[in-house]
Amino acid sequence: MASRSSQDPSTRSTPSRKPETELLNVVVEREGKNVTAKWGLHPTLREELQPEEWKELTDIMGKVANLVGSRFSQVLTQNEKESTGTA
């Protein structure tokens, strides 16, 4: 349930947060030992991009997704090696 403060906004000690809109995201998923990385762009922003801008962004974000996915995979592999023990 949302609540509303009766305090004057100008007297608050912490700045109020503005609503956030997610424009760009990168998601890394793991299924067993398989790691995939995907990225997405807000539909409105995508519509506003010129074709050459869309191509440039696609190339750059493909690289970002590969880097993030590779690093995530390395960390998982390292953690699995460290957590294996002998019984």
N, C-alpha and C positions, 0 to 999 in steps of 0.2 A: 504494500500500500504506500503510495506516495504521500509525503507530508510537506507542508509548507511552513517556512519560518516566518514569524511575524517581525523579526528583526530587520531593521533597515539594511539593505545590501551594502551601503557605503560604510557601515560600521562593523562589518564582519572582519574578523582577523585573518581568515583564510580566503583567498580569492575563489570566486565561484567558477565552476568548470562549465565550459561551453559544451553543447552536444557534440559528440564525435561521430564522424562519418568515415567508414573504412573505405579508402580509395584503392589500396593495393595490399595484397596479402600473399604470403608464401606458406604453404602447408606441407609438412613432412609427415608421412605416414609409414608405419612399420607393420609388416605382417610376417611374423617369423623372422627370417634373416633377410627378407626382401624390403628394401627401403625405396619409397618413391617421394618425389618432391614436385609439387604443383604450385602454380601461381595464378592469381586472378586479379582482375581490374574492375572497378566500379563501372557498370554499364553506361552511365551517363558520360563518364570521362572517356570511355572507349569510343563512343559515338562522336565526341568532339575532336578526336585525334585525326590528323591527316594520314593518308595511307603510308607515306614515308616515315611519319612519326610512329605509327603503329608497328611497322616493320622493325624500326630501330629499338623500340621498347620490347618487342617480342624477342629479338636477338639478345638484348641485355638481360632480360628476365629469365630467358632460357639458361644463360650462363649462371645467373644467381641461383636458380633452382638446382642446377647441377652442383655448384659449390656447396650449398647448404646440405643437399642430400648426401654428397660425398663425405662431408665433415661429420654429419650425423651418423653415417654408417661407420666411419672410423672410430668415433667415440663408443658406439655400441660394441664393436669388435674388441676394442681395448677393455671395456668394462667386463665383457664376457670372459676374456682371458684372465683378468684379475680376480674374478669371482669364482672361477673353477678351482675346486680343491680336491683333496683325496680323502676318501673315507676309510 
